[in-house]
Amino acid sequence: MSRTTTALFVGLVLGVTAAFGTFGSFVIVLLFGLVGLLVGMVLDGRIDVASTLGRATEKR
């Protein structure tokens, strides 16, 4: 699936949630979408978790 198709799908889901749900449900769907984006970026190799956590736990 291309990035354009994925973005279209996410936009449609958020639009349906905004149309038929409350603002709270919209925010929950948006947060889960962000978590999914982060997981996808980790799986694609765009975010290196080991180096990110290594910097946070590194002693100065």
C-alpha positions as CSV (number, residue, x, y, z in Angstrom):
1,M,0.0,0.0,0.0
2,S,1.4,3.4,-0.9
3,R,1.8,6.2,1.6
4,T,-1.0,8.2,-0.2
5,T,-3.4,5.3,0.2
6,T,-2.5,4.9,3.9
7,A,-2.9,8.6,4.5
8,L,-6.3,8.6,2.7
9,F,-7.4,5.6,4.9
10,V,-6.3,7.4,8.1
11,G,-8.1,10.6,7.0
12,L,-11.3,8.7,6.3
13,V,-11.2,6.9,9.7
14,L,-10.7,10.2,11.5
15,G,-13.4,11.9,9.4
16,V,-15.9,9.1,10.3
17,T,-15.0,9.3,13.9
18,A,-15.4,13.1,13.9
19,A,-18.8,12.9,12.1
20,F,-20.4,10.2,14.3
21,G,-18.5,10.4,17.5
22,T,-17.7,12.8,20.2
23,F,-14.6,15.0,20.5
24,G,-13.2,12.5,23.0
25,S,-13.5,9.6,20.7
26,F,-11.8,11.6,17.9
27,V,-8.8,12.4,20.2
28,I,-8.6,8.7,21.2
29,V,-8.5,7.6,17.5
30,L,-6.0,10.3,16.8
31,L,-3.7,9.1,19.6
32,F,-3.9,5.5,18.5
33,G,-3.1,6.6,15.0
34,L,0.0,8.3,16.3
35,V,1.1,5.2,18.2
36,G,0.5,3.2,15.0
37,L,2.6,5.7,13.0
38,L,5.5,5.4,15.6
39,V,5.4,1.6,15.5
40,G,5.4,1.6,11.7
41,M,8.4,3.9,11.6
42,V,10.2,1.6,14.0
43,L,9.4,-1.4,11.9
44,D,10.5,0.5,8.7
45,G,13.8,1.4,10.4
46,R,13.2,5.1,10.3
47,I,13.5,5.3,14.1
48,D,16.3,3.5,15.9
49,V,14.9,2.5,19.3
50,A,18.2,1.3,20.7
51,S,20.0,4.5,20.1
52,T,17.1,6.6,21.2
53,L,16.9,4.7,24.5
54,G,20.7,4.6,24.8
55,R,20.9,8.4,24.8
56,A,18.2,8.6,27.5
57,T,19.9,6.1,29.8
58,E,23.4,7.3,29.2
59,K,25.2,8.7,32.3
60,R,26.8,12.1,32.0
